Amino acid sequence: MSILTYIAGWPLLAALLLVLVPRNYRVIIRAIAVLATLISAVLAVKMFAQFVPGANGFQFEQQIPWVESLGISYHVGVDGLNVGLILMGAIVAFAAALCSWEIQTREKEFYILLLVMTGGILGAFASLDVFFFYFLHELALVPTFIMIGVWGRGEKKNYATFQITLYLSIGALIALIGLIALYLKSGANTFDIPKIIEHAKANPLSVNAQNFIFPLLLFGFGILVSLWPFHSWAPLGYGVAPSPTAMLHAGVLKKFGLYGLIRIALPLLPQAAQSWAHVIAWLCVGNILYVGWVAMRQKDLNLLIGNSSVAHMGFIFLGIASLNLIGVTGAILIMVAHGFLAALTFALSGYIYKQTGTLQISELGGLCRKLPFIGTALLMAAMAGCGLPGFANFFGEATVFFGAWTTFPAVTVIALWGALVIGGIYMTRAIRNILHGPLPEKWASLADATNAWRKLPYALLLASLLLFGFVPKLLTEKINPDARKIVALATVENKTGVVIATRSSGRESAPNLLAENQRRLASVATK
Amino acid sequence: MNSSLIMLEISVIGLGLVLMLADLFVPAERRRFIGYAAIVALGVLLVTSLSGNGSCGQFDTAFGGMFVNDALSLFFKQLFIVAAILVLFMAAEFSDKLAEGSVAEYYSLILFALAGMLFAASSNDFTMLFVSIELITITFYVLVSFQRGKIQSLEAGVKYLILGALSSAFMVFGIALIWGTTGELNFTRLAAVAPQFADSQIFLLGVLLVLVGLGFKIAAFPFQIWAPDVYQGAPTPTTAFLAIGSKAAGFVLLLRVLFTAVPGVTAHWANLLIVISAITILYGNLCAIPQRNLKRLLGYSSIAHAGYLLLGVAALSASGQSALMYYLAGYVFTVMAAFFVITLVMRHLATEDISGLAGLNQRSPLLAATLTLAMVSLAGIPPLAGFFGKFLLLKAVIEAAQTSHNHGYYCLAFTALAGVIISLYYYFGVIRAIYWSKSPEDVSPIVLSSPAKFSIGACLAGMLWIGVFPNTVLNLTNLAAAALGK
């Protein structure tokens, strides 16, 4: 059995186990949930460490036929594209389980849903079969709605639940139609992604078919990732969601759509991807600039974070739209970095909400005096959010800008504005109003996270951000060879405007690749 | 002529007669056990029919081609017997609400309806089709109005009788027109001569009228009007059997007529089927939203599911037919589970309102979980049977769109998705009522008899097994669809 099966399987197994535990055994329920996610996280770290960068094909592969007549099989495996995502997902899930102490009612159901969601997401990222890829995502998506609808907070709970359910179900089902159409058009008679790609190399899909399927995938997945103008569910949904749900959804589950675009749409629908690239690039401007603008006007911390998380998605779309090695590598880097960041910020805002009962920025102030640990973590998260060097986000965003400059210079200029100026304004303003200034009387009794268990999730997420911020090589050396393959497939028959020579094999040793990549980065930067 | 082919049907009718006679000798307080005896007997019949040596395992025709045994009839017969077994379990739990001393009659009527369904699965002739439909429908008139003391039950019976008789009249008229123009009643022989009459308006009108009659059985738009009232008024086991058995019988006859008897006509009617399917899906789902009565809600949901099942017919392909049958197999266990919970929970309540479910998770966690899973499966959420079934149906429709270049199929696929999204609202409404409504004062645990536990377990296992390991059922449905294409 592949280690990936265990990573996704333990949370699902624990969910089944929890069904049998009586509901008044609160400590045991919590312990099982935390333990299962911890095992997943440890296994994910082990898998990440054992991953051989640039090895040919997939690693830790496992395949079990499921429905032969349709060519569906349970097939998991990792390459550079998803290895970081699985690590990030498992760590965020562990942090989310730790942060779930804030849930006080109906804990049993909450933990069951949380574990199902975790198993579903991790399984979806590990899947190399289109059917299971979708199936496991759907398995993770439905608990989100229930968690927001039941444990959500605030007056707008019902409206937000309604909206998020509607948007995400529509998005997922549009993507489903796209995936089924792709399966049928490919003619490979299998749902196995590597096999479909192999088959498409010899028999590429007709341009007409590509132009029909690509928009379905782009907008279906796009709605799931809050691509402008389909983003309005996100800030409100995250605003009312209980923080563990927001952490898992904004951090991990949302990346599913982006991952799907990179894993499935780019290599199989190259011509359509090339002709749609400029559309994606201009829609990103909506994400980065417009939603950034909206974020500046927010008076509620969660809505601000939610909008800023939507704005960050724009950078990832820009990286994908650039369709070159640097851009796609950067996109995956941000996906990982933003996962940690979104989880961290929602966890922190959840802590503040639990303590104060409000997230209205105008009512808060001077909190750093009473909450030194939480305050510092929030400050660091805000800095990471506006792209300060040292955090993983900086490296990803910079890489995306280098990649996108060659194809979309105008969009890159606007995006830089959004990233540096707008992001800087709303983040620093929020920090000043929440953490500094006079402390209102009513907050004199706030308590900081003192217990090591309470501090652990924040510390873990911050450490991950810093680790990948200082040593991005850990990720880039793994992403690079496989991103190169994807880009080579995505730029078939159209090499104009892309400076990178494509190479078919990724067998070169990792240090060489890295050095080469850095050289290329430097040369683009000096241009 | 090979009359050994109808041994299964003869045994079922014989069993029904034996139950009626047993009623005379068994004391009143033991009559519940007559049902268990019938269940055991049906179980034996199911095993023999599965084993391949039984009568349905011999693939042949009898009575001059009127009666056919093939992979399709085998699949549907197994489905009907499983459904009947589960309904009998349900009837045993329901028996205390039926009129004194009439339980055995109720059991034997279920068996007669089952016999009609078994004949429907094998009919290869319009005479046989009509006789089997009438056997089912007339038995159901009685089953629906069985609670003589209850005004709603009688009202439902009368409604079903009037509309059922009307649709039968349409169907007979249609059969007469077909026979009048072509001189053939046998499906296989009709298929050979039908192309000559492709331009005959009277022949086409005849086929259309037969479809009207079948549309009534499956509750497809615009013949769905009876379903909610009858579902609500009928005794719950009858409703369950109506939702599964009667609907599945309608679909097997629809498949036979459309793809064996008049395939040439069907090929031109793709757009008609697309429109009917799309409207049925939207009508069922939209009307289900405001419902508060649980059985009425399931009535509308069953209309919506008739629409989903019609996707497989409209696709006009073997993969569509196979998807339809797979979906029906999952639907049997799902709907049975839902009605079982309704039977057990609502037994002691005067109302069938959704609010009656409040506090169910404290009163009986098993029933709460069962109803939740049934709703989740009906809504089409993984990993239950409903998800993979809808996936297969959608795949068949998109396949049809790509091979036929008829853009109507894409519209149909999007309509089906819209239906799925709408349905999330009311299915989750039921789940919400179970877990998150204010607890009522009465939180006394619901005691389940062991047969009830067993049959609920069987429904749950069926839902999960078909959803998680679709291979076995899918192989059967592929064979059945292949038999239809011959």
Interface residues (C-beta under 8 A of the other chain):
Chain A: V19 W66 V67 E68 S69 L70 R106 E109 F131 F135 L136 E138 L139 V142 F145 I146 G149 V150 T165 L166 S169 I170 L173 I174 L176 I177 I180 A181 Y183 L184 K185
Chain B: A369 V376 I381 P382 P383 F387 F391 L394 K395 I398 E399 Q402 A413 F414 L417 V420 I421 L424 F428 R432 Y435 W436 P470 N471 L474 N475 N478
